């Protein structure tokens, strides 16, 4: 084990019985020799189970869908790359020449894969209990500050679920205007629910973002209405 990997091992609070596992976990497929893809596969499975178990214990009031949303938010690539940056993991990666030149040590996907690979390495080196303790330590702050599951659902989906739950027609999304040059376009998007006599507009840098923003505004309106106007079945 090199001085760098020894330093990282101490930083992670780990002492590897087989230091080669940590070296492999830090080796991207662009480098010659054994890479971290198999360890990444193993770590991904361990991570999903450990986080699922932690959420099951911490959120007894949540149903399967809510637990799944919380887990997906925690184990997604963006979260893993944030953890990797907190650990300055990019400084320890073993990358091929091409990836080094292109800044692979900063790439979200490479950083996220390395975190999963390290989890897999810990599992192989010290067993499940040590792996579980390591993952819970990495995710402690995030597990202690979980968002409400509803906050993780995008506005379009939330609006659709609300309308379906009240047996109302789904909204229509229309692009009212596209302006600006091709590389910097602005989209004016409408969300309309004729059955409620409601419409909202939003401007964004993409059609998708515009639809989400218009849906968010419509959701605020719909939730503010009294039950009577939004009950299609009447009194």
N, C-alpha and C positions, 0 to 999 in steps of 0.2 A: 504494500500500500504506500502510495506517495505521501509526501508531506501535506499536499492539498487535500487528498481524500481523508487523511487522518484528522485534519482540521475540520472538515465537513462532518466526519463521524462524531467528533466531540460536540460540534454545534447541534447536531441532531439528537444528541443524548444517547448515542448508540455505541456499542462495542461489538464489532463483527467477529464471530469465530472464524468465518471465511471471508477475509477482506476482498477477495476476488469478486464476490457478489456485488459489492458496492461499486467496484470499478466497472463491472459489466452494466450495472444499472445506469451509469453515467455515460455510457458509450452509445452514441447514435449510430444508426445503420450506415450513415455516410462515411464513418471511419472504418478502417480495416479491422478484421478480427471479429470476435464475438460481440454482438450488439445487445441492446436492451429490449428488443421487441417481445421476446418470450416472457421476460420478467414483467414487462408492461401488461401483458395479457393476464398474468397471474395476479398482479397488483390490482388491476381493474376489478376483478372478481372479488378479491378480499375487501377492497375499499367499499364497493357497493353493499356487501353484506354487513360490514361493520357499521357503516352509516345508517343503513336500514334498521339495524338492531338498536342503535343509539336513539333514533327517532321514535321507534316503537316504545321504548321505555320513557322517553321524555314527553311524548305527545299522546297520552292515552285517549284524548278526546278527538283525535283526528281519524278520519276514515281512510280507506286505501288510497283514494285519489289525492287527498291532501298530503299524505305521507309520501306518495310518489313524486309530487311536485316539489316538496321540500328536499327530498333526496336528490332529484335531478338538479336542483339549484346548487347543491353542495358539491356534487361530484362532476359537474360540467367542466369543460376545458378551461373556461375563463377563471373559475374559482381556483382550479389547480395551478394555473399559471400565476395567479396572484400569490399563492402560497410559495411557489417556486421563487418568485421575485423577492418575497420577504426573506427567504433563505439565501438569496443571492446564488441560486443554483446554477445560473448561467456561467458563473466563473469557474465551475468545476466540470463542465461538460466536455466530453471528448468527441469532437466533430471532425468530419472530413474537410479537406481544403475548401471545397465549394461552399459548404455550409458556413464555414468560418468567414469567408469573404462576403457572403450574402447576409451575415448577421443572424445566423441560425440560433445563436445563444440567447437572442431576444425573442425568438418566435414562440408564440403562445403554445402551439401544438407540440413543439419539441420540449418545452419546459413542462407542460402538463404530462407528457409521456414519461419524462424522467421521474416525476413525483410518483406516478403509478409504478414505475419500475423499481424505485427504492422501496416502496411498500411490499412489492413482491419479493425483493431481496431480503427484507427483514423477516418476512414469513418463512422463507426457506432457511434462513440462518438461525432463527431463534424460536420459531413456532408461532402458533396463532395468538396466544395470550400476549406475547411481546409485540406482535404486529398490531393487535387491537389497541394496546396501550399507546403505541406510537401514533396511530391514526387519530385516536381521540385527543392526543396532545396537539397534533397538527391542527385539528379542527375545533379545539376547545372554544376559542372566542366566537367562532361562527355558530357553534351549537348552543352557546350561552345566549346568543342574540338572534334567534331564529325569527324570520319575518312571519307574518300571518300567511297561511297558504293562499288566501285569496289575492294577496298582493303579487303573487307569482304568475297569475293568469293574465294574459295580455287583454287589453280592453275589448277587442273585437270578440274574443271568446267569452269574456264575462258578459258582454251585452247579449250575445247569442243565447247563452245559457239562461240568462234572466228572462228574456222574451219567450224562450221555449217553455220555461217553468210557469209562465203566465198564459200560455197558449195564445201567444200573439205572433203575427207574421214577422219574419226576419227582416232586418234592415236592407236597404238598397244603397250601394256605394257607387258614386258617379264622379268621374274626373271632370271638373267644370272648366279647368283652364291649365295649360302647361306653358310656362314662360321661361325666358332665359336661354342661354346658349346650351348646346348639347352636353357640355361637360359640367354645367352648373345650372341645371333646370330646377324650377320651382313648380310644385303641383298644388293646385287648389282642388280639394276633394270634399264631396258632400256625403253625409250619412243621413238618410231619410227613412222615416217610418210613417208612411201615409195613414196607417190605422190609428196612430196617435196624433196625427197632425203636427209632427215634430220633424225638424231638420237641423243639422249642424254643419258647419264648414270648418276646414282646417287647412293650413298651408304648411308644406314640408318639402324636404329635398328629395323625396321619393314618393311614389304612389302608395307604397306599403305604409310608410311612416305617416302619411296624410290620412289614410284610412284609420290607423290606430288612434291618431289624435282626434279625429272626428268622432270615432266610436267612444273615446273617453269622455268627450263633451256630452254626447248623447246619453251615455250611462249616468252621468251626473243629473241630467234632466229627468230621466226615467225614474231614478231612485228618489227624486224629490217630489214626484207626483203622488197624490193620495191614492189609496187602493182602488177607489171607485173608477177613476178615468182609465186605469190600465187593466181593469178586469174585463176581458172580452166576453165573459159569460154573464155579465150583468149582476144585479143584486140577488 
